[in-house]
């Protein structure tokens, strides 16, 4: 079905409403008073309703005009967004970027600056991929990500400090070991340890990190499952301190483990594609770096 009206006609009506008069709207749009009157009259004829009425010396929208304009506002906004998107795409802005985030990273370190980035860019979609151990390396060396939050810097891929995650040993509050003031590694001889799986594709490259050689190992895909397993008394685990603090769960207890109470993992930010990175990637990368200054300086 062919439309009777045009965006320009609705834009004219909007300008009259915002300016308060046809004369002021004509100045705003850089058009003649006569041109605007003709445009509105034609729109009224096309719709079959009165849109403008004269009160005193000023012309304003009728109730019908205001109702129609309210419906047209979103259409005009979408048209402006389309033009802005086309300009960004024409300038080389990526339609999508992929961010690899190591599972040890506090998610707020990504999503707070990402929200800031999105207020300036409504063109680029963002895909976030959680990684661990060898998969983190895979995403970088195979250039599967545009931006990567990694732990250990990777050879030939320059990286910037992004923050530090503290790992703490935890166990269910009802577990017998939770009642002991000081716990040694020997106490875990009969207790299962929960570890997070290396998400890498190659079995040869997969690594074990943080395993204390407990009697039995329970391997899960992510820290969410590890957290839930600890809650249920399945075993003990090392979890990121930020995750434990965020959940504030009294069913889980941080334990005092002799000579191995906690350790820290440094996190870094890198551009896997280097000089091939697009403008949106570089803009988000800089936003992430700026946000990290409060943590690393």
C-alpha positions in Angstrom: 0.0 0.0 0.0 1.4 3.3 -1.0 1.6 6.0 1.7 -0.3 9.2 1.3 2.0 11.2 3.4 5.8 11.9 3.6 8.3 12.2 6.5 8.9 15.8 5.5 5.3 16.7 6.0 5.4 15.2 9.5 8.6 16.9 10.2 7.0 20.2 9.3 4.1 19.5 11.7 6.6 18.7 14.4 8.5 21.9 13.8 5.4 24.0 14.1 4.5 22.3 17.4 8.0 22.8 18.8 8.4 26.4 17.6 5.0 27.5 18.7 4.1 29.1 15.3 4.3 28.6 11.6 6.5 31.7 11.2 9.1 30.5 13.8 9.0 27.0 12.3 9.7 28.5 8.9 12.9 30.1 10.3 14.0 26.8 12.0 13.5 24.8 8.8 14.9 27.6 6.6 11.7 27.6 4.5 9.2 30.2 3.6 6.0 30.8 5.6 4.0 30.0 2.4 5.8 26.7 1.8 4.9 25.5 5.3 1.3 26.5 5.0 1.0 24.7 1.7 2.7 21.6 3.2 0.3 21.4 6.2 -2.8 22.1 4.0 -1.8 19.3 1.7 -1.3 17.0 4.7 -4.8 17.9 6.0 -6.3 17.1 2.6 -4.5 13.8 2.4 -5.7 12.7 5.9 -9.1 14.3 5.8 -8.7 16.0 9.2 -7.9 19.5 10.5 -4.4 19.6 11.9 -3.8 23.4 12.4 -6.1 26.0 14.0 -5.6 29.8 14.4 -5.9 31.2 17.9 -5.5 35.0 17.9 -2.4 35.7 15.8 -0.9 32.3 16.3 -1.5 29.0 14.6 -1.2 25.8 16.7 -2.1 22.2 16.4 -5.6 21.0 16.9 -6.3 18.0 19.3 -6.4 15.8 16.2 -3.1 17.3 15.1 -1.5 16.6 18.5 -2.7 13.0 18.5 -1.4 12.4 15.0 2.0 14.0 15.8 2.4 11.9 19.0 2.1 8.8 16.8 4.5 10.2 14.2 7.2 11.1 16.7 8.6 7.5 16.9 8.6 7.3 13.1 10.6 10.5 12.8 13.0 9.4 15.4 13.5 6.1 13.7 14.2 7.9 10.4 16.9 10.0 12.1 18.4 6.9 13.6 18.5 5.2 10.2 20.4 8.2 8.7 22.8 8.2 11.6 23.4 4.5 11.3 24.0 4.8 7.6 26.6 7.5 8.2 28.4 5.4 10.8 28.4 2.3 8.5 29.6 4.4 5.6 32.5 5.7 7.8 33.6 2.1 8.5 32.0 1.5 11.9 31.6 -2.2 12.5 28.1 -3.7 12.5 29.2 -6.1 15.3 32.1 -6.6 17.6 33.0 -9.6 19.7 34.4 -9.3 23.3 36.0 -12.3 25.0 35.9 -12.0 28.7 37.9 -14.3 31.0 35.6 -15.9 33.5 37.8 -14.5 36.3 36.9 -10.9 35.4 34.3 -9.0 37.4 31.4 -8.6 34.8 30.8 -5.0 36.0 34.2 -4.1 34.7 32.9 -4.8 31.2 29.2 -3.8 31.4 29.5 -0.4 33.1 31.8 1.0 30.4 29.9 -0.9 27.7 26.8 1.0 28.7 28.7 4.3 28.3 29.9 3.2 24.9 26.4 2.3 23.7 25.1 5.8 24.5 27.4 7.1 21.8 27.0 4.1 19.4 23.6 2.7 18.5 24.9 1.0 15.3 27.2 -1.7 16.6 25.9 -4.9 18.1 28.1 -6.5 20.8 28.6 -10.2 21.3 30.1 -11.2 24.7 31.8 -14.6 24.9 32.9 -16.0 28.3 36.3 -17.8 28.2 38.6 -19.6 30.5 42.2 -20.8 30.3 43.1 -22.1 26.8 39.9 -20.8 25.2 41.0 -17.3 26.2 44.2 -17.9 24.3 42.3 -19.4 21.3 40.1 -16.3 21.0 43.1 -14.1 20.8 45.6 -15.9 18.6 42.8 -17.0 16.1 41.4 -13.4 16.1 37.9 -14.7 17.1 37.5 -11.6 19.3 37.9 -7.9 18.6 38.6 -7.1 22.3 39.7 -9.7 24.8 40.0 -9.5 28.6 42.7 -12.1 29.4 44.7 -13.1 32.4 48.3 -13.8 31.3 49.5 -11.6 28.4 50.0 -13.6 25.2 53.2 -13.5 23.2 53.1 -10.9 20.3 49.8 -9.4 21.6 50.4 -6.2 23.5 48.2 -5.9 26.6 47.3 -3.2 29.2 46.6 -3.8 32.9 42.9 -4.1 33.5 42.6 -5.1 37.2 43.2 -7.9 39.6 40.8 -10.7 40.8 41.2 -12.2 44.2 40.4 -15.9 44.5 39.2 -17.2 47.9 38.5 -20.8 49.1 34.9 -21.4 50.0 32.8 -24.2 51.4 29.2 -24.8 52.4 28.4 -23.2 55.8 27.0 -26.5 57.1 30.1 -28.5 56.0 32.1 -29.9 59.0 35.3 -28.0 57.8 33.4 -24.7 58.0 33.5 -25.0 61.8 37.3 -25.2 62.0 39.2 -22.0 62.6 42.3 -23.1 60.7 42.3 -25.6 57.8 45.3 -27.2 56.2 45.6 -28.9 52.8 45.6 -32.3 54.6 42.0 -31.6 55.7 40.9 -31.8 52.1 42.2 -35.3 51.7 38.6 -36.7 52.1 36.8 -33.7 50.5 35.8 -33.2 46.9 37.1 -30.1 45.1 35.0 -28.3 42.5 36.9 -26.9 39.6 35.8 -24.9 36.5 36.4 -26.6 33.1 38.9 -25.3 30.6 36.6 -24.2 27.8 39.3 -24.6 25.1 38.7 -26.8 22.1 42.0 -28.7 22.1 42.5 -31.4 24.7 46.3 -31.0 24.3 46.1 -27.3 25.3 43.8 -27.6 28.2 45.2 -26.7 31.6 44.5 -27.4 35.3 44.7 -24.3 37.5 44.0 -24.2 41.2 43.4 -27.9 41.8 44.7 -28.9 45.2 44.8 -32.6 44.5 41.8 -33.3 46.6 40.3 -36.8 46.8 37.8 -36.2 44.1 37.3 -33.6 41.5 34.0 -32.3 40.3 34.3 -30.3 37.1 31.7 -27.8 36.0 31.4 -25.3 33.1 31.3 -22.0 35.0 31.5 -20.3 38.3 27.7 -20.1 38.6 27.5 -23.9 38.7 30.5 -24.0 41.0 28.8 -21.6 43.4 25.6 -23.7 43.4 27.6 -26.9 44.0 29.4 -25.5 47.0 26.0 -24.3 48.4 24.7 -27.8 48.3 27.7 -29.2 50.1 29.2 -31.0 47.1 32.7 -29.9 48.0 35.0 -26.8 48.3 36.1 -24.4 45.6 38.1 -21.3 44.9 35.8 -18.6 43.7 36.4 -15.0 42.7 36.0 -12.7 45.7 33.8 -10.3 43.8 31.3 -13.1 43.0 31.1 -14.2 46.7 30.6 -10.6 47.8 28.0 -9.9 45.2 25.9 -12.8 46.1 26.2 -12.3 49.9 25.0 -15.9 50.6 25.1 -17.1 54.2 24.9 -20.7 52.9 28.6 -20.4 51.9 31.6 -19.6 54.0 35.1 -18.3 53.1 37.6 -20.5 54.9 41.0 -19.8 56.4 43.3 -22.2 54.5 46.8 -22.5 55.8 49.5 -21.2 53.4 46.9 -20.9 50.7 44.3 -18.5 52.0 43.9 -16.5 48.8 45.7 -15.6 45.6 45.4 -12.9 43.0 45.1 -13.1 39.2 46.0 -10.1 37.1 43.7 -9.3 34.2 44.7 -7.6 31.0 43.0 -6.0 28.0 44.2 -6.7 24.4 43.2 -6.1 20.8 43.6 -9.5 19.0 43.2 -7.9 15.6 45.7 -5.2 16.3 45.9 -2.6 13.5 43.0 -4.2 11.8 40.7 -3.1 14.6 37.8 -0.9 13.5 36.7 2.5 14.9 34.0 1.0 17.2 36.4 -1.5 18.6 39.0 1.1 19.3 36.4 3.4 20.9 35.2 0.7 23.2 38.7 -0.4 24.0 39.6 3.1 25.1 36.5 3.4 27.2 37.4 0.1 28.9 40.9 1.3 29.5 39.7 4.6 31.0 37.4 2.8 33.4 40.3 0.6 34.6 42.4 3.5 35.7 40.7 3.6 39.2 41.8 -0.1 39.7 45.3 -0.2 38.3 46.8 3.2 39.3 
